[in-house]
């Protein structure tokens, strides 16, 4: 169980701070009977109340050492080789990569869609809106977590760091 002040990766929201563990204001212990996490997303507005036993994916944020290891692995991460002529199959595949909730998977999704965007641009086309959304979501999740793990001021700083690693 997470404790107040823990930084966690929550579902597709990304990095959140556990503000408290208890009963949400609109529930009394006698009625709800369930403990909730009060989560504050670091890079989005609002507050999230989620039962401690939720099926939504949660894990601790990666450590600084794990973030450094990921940075060293980035140049070797290959573009995903899944192809399909069916748009729905491709979107489901991208969704599954996003929902794996691993930094390596997010990096691979970003690399896959970035390289696809370059190929599309070379023939005067663009990524579909759905593909652009998946790429942006993966970037937000990965760069947000790297920023926290590496004590960087913002996800944009993590993005700049990643781009520097990939350009060398």
N, C-alpha and C positions, 0 to 999 in steps of 0.2 A: 504494500500500500504506500502511496506517495504521501509526503508530508507537506505542510505549509512551507512555502518559499522554494520548493523543488521546481526545477525547470524540466518540463516534459515535452515530448512530441505527441500531439493529440490529433488523431484522425487525419483529415485533410486540412486542418486549420494550421498545423505546424507548431511552432514553439509557443508554449503557454507557461505561465507561472501559476503554481497552485497557491491561491490566495488563502484558502482555508479548507478544512475538511469538517463537515458538519451537516446540519440540516438547512436546506434553503429557507429563506425568509417566509415564503408562502406555505411551508409545510411545518407542522409541529411533529416532534418525535413520536407522539402517540398515534398520529394519523399515517404518516409516510412510512416510518420504520426503517428507512434506508438512509445511509450516509451518502452525502454528495461531495464531489469536489467542486469548488468554486474556482474556475480557471480564468485567468486574464491573458488573452492572446497578446504576444509581444508586438506583433506587427499588424494587427487588425484592431478595430474598436470593439467594444462590448465586453460582456461577461458571459461565461458559459457555466451552467450548472449541469453536472453530469453525475449519475449514480456511480459510486465507487466500483460497482460490479458491472459496469457497462460493457457491452460487446464491442464498442468502438475501440479501435487500436490506440494504445498508449504505451510509451516507453520512455526511459530517461533520455535526455539529450546526449548526443555523443560527447566523448571526452575530448580534450585538447589533443591528446596523443592520437586518438582515432581520426580526428579532423586532419592532423598533419599526415597521417598515413594515407588518408583519402587523397589529399593533395598530391602526394608522391605517385599515387596510382592513376591519377586523372589522364595523363598523356597516353597510357596504355589501354584505357577503356575503349572498347570497340563499339562501333555503331551496331544497333540491333539488326539482325538479318531477317526478321519476320517480314514477309511480304504477302499481300493478298490483293486481289482485284476487287474484293468486296469491302466497301467503306466501313460497314458495320463491324466486320472482323478486325479491321485495323484499329478502329476506335476502341473496341473491347480490349485489344492487345495493349494499347497505350494506357487505358484505364487500369489494367492489371499491373502494368509497370509502376504506375503512380501509386496504386494501393498496396504495393509490396512494402512501402514505408522504409526503404533502405536508401542511404545516401548514394551508394553505388548504383542502385537502380534508377534513382532520380538523375544522376549524372549521365547514365547511359541514355535515358529518355531525352534529356536535353541535347546530348551529342547527336542522337539519331535524328531528331527533328531539326536541329541546326544544319546538319549536313543535307537533309532533304530540302530544306529551305534554299540552300545554296544551289542545289541541282535544279530546283524549280526556277529560281531566279535566272539561271543560265539559259533557260528556254522561254523566259518572259512570263512565268507563272508565279503563283504564290501558294503558300501552305493554305489549307482550308481553315476556316475560322475555328473549327473544333481542334485541329492540330495546333494552331497558334495558342488556343486556350490551354491545352495540355502542356505545351512548352512553358508558357508563362507560369502555370501553377507549379510545375516541377522546379522552375527557377526560384520562385518565391519560397518554396519549402526548403530546398537545398541551401540557398544563400542565407536564409534566416537561421537555419541550424548551424551553419558554418560560422556565421557572425557571432552567435552566442558561444559556441565551443572555442573560438579563437579570440574571444574578448574584443571583437571589432565593433566600432561604433554603429554600423548599420549593415543591412544585407547588401547594399550597393558596394560597400567596401569589400565584402566577401566576393561579390561578382567580379570586381576589378582584380582581386587576388587570383581567382580562378582563371580569368582571361589571361593574366600574366603568366600563370603556370602553363597554360595551353599554348601560348605563343612562343615559348622557349624551346 
